[in-house]
């Protein structure tokens, strides 16, 4: 009988739909905005406290950068190797990140 190929398959950008490309772009934008806002907020520890339990309440800039670098690798690579992830990751990730950015903005954090 036929066997299914279980190797990772890199899907070329040209095969992505316009909706997938826009979703992926929104995910990247939301992630970069959250990164910048988190760095800005943590420069003012007397005013702000980080709510992400992976970072702790007052993470250093190095810890923030390491966290966002590693999550960048995950966010940016997963949709390339997982066809189903091109649908879900951008949508879920973008909603989560834009909500975080909205919360930052609401309490007075601006990206600098």
C-alpha positions in Angstrom: 0.0 0.0 0.0 0.9 3.6 -0.3 2.6 5.3 2.6 2.1 8.9 3.6 5.1 11.2 3.4 5.6 12.5 7.0 8.6 14.8 6.3 8.3 18.5 7.0 7.2 20.3 3.9 8.2 23.9 3.4 5.4 25.7 1.6 6.6 28.4 -0.8 5.3 31.9 -0.2 3.7 31.9 -3.7 1.3 29.1 -2.6 0.0 31.1 0.4 -3.4 32.8 -0.1 -3.7 36.6 0.2 -5.6 36.1 3.5 -2.8 33.9 4.9 -0.2 36.5 3.9 -2.1 39.3 5.5 -2.7 37.3 8.6 1.0 36.5 8.8 1.9 40.1 8.3 -0.5 41.2 11.1 1.1 38.5 13.4 4.6 39.9 12.7 3.4 43.5 13.2 1.6 42.6 16.5 4.7 40.7 17.8 7.1 43.6 17.0 4.7 46.1 18.6 4.3 44.0 21.8 8.1 43.6 22.0 8.7 47.4 21.7 6.0 48.2 24.2 7.3 45.6 26.7 10.8 47.1 26.5 9.4 50.6 27.0 7.3 49.6 30.0 10.1 47.8 31.7 12.3 50.9 31.6 9.8 52.3 34.0 9.5 49.6 36.7 8.1 52.1 39.2 5.0 52.5 36.9 4.6 49.2 35.2 4.6 45.5 36.0 4.9 42.7 33.3 1.9 40.3 33.4 3.5 37.6 31.3 4.4 34.8 33.8 7.2 33.6 31.5 9.0 36.9 31.9 8.3 37.7 35.5 7.1 41.0 36.9 10.2 43.1 36.2 12.3 41.4 33.5 15.6 42.8 32.3 15.9 44.1 28.7 18.0 41.0 28.0 15.4 38.6 29.3 12.7 40.5 27.2 14.8 40.3 24.1 15.6 36.6 24.6 11.9 35.8 25.1 10.8 37.7 22.0 13.6 36.4 19.9 12.7 32.8 20.8 8.9 33.4 20.3 9.8 35.0 16.9 11.5 31.8 15.8 8.3 29.9 16.8 5.8 32.3 15.3 7.8 32.9 12.1 8.7 29.4 11.4 5.6 27.4 12.3 3.4 28.6 9.4 6.1 27.6 6.9 6.2 24.0 7.9 2.6 23.3 9.0 -0.1 23.9 6.4 -2.9 24.0 9.1 -0.8 26.5 11.2 -1.0 29.1 8.4 -4.7 29.4 9.2 -4.7 29.2 13.0 -1.4 30.7 14.2 -1.7 34.1 12.5 -5.3 34.5 13.7 -4.9 33.4 17.3 -1.4 35.0 17.6 -2.6 38.3 16.1 -5.7 38.5 18.3 -3.6 37.8 21.4 -0.8 40.2 20.5 -3.0 43.1 19.5 -5.0 42.6 22.7 -1.7 42.8 24.7 -0.7 46.0 22.7 -4.2 47.5 23.3 -3.7 46.8 27.1 -0.3 48.4 27.0 -1.7 51.5 25.2 -4.6 51.7 27.6 -2.3 51.9 30.7 -0.1 54.5 29.0 2.7 52.4 27.4 3.8 53.6 24.0 6.3 51.9 21.7 9.6 53.7 21.5 
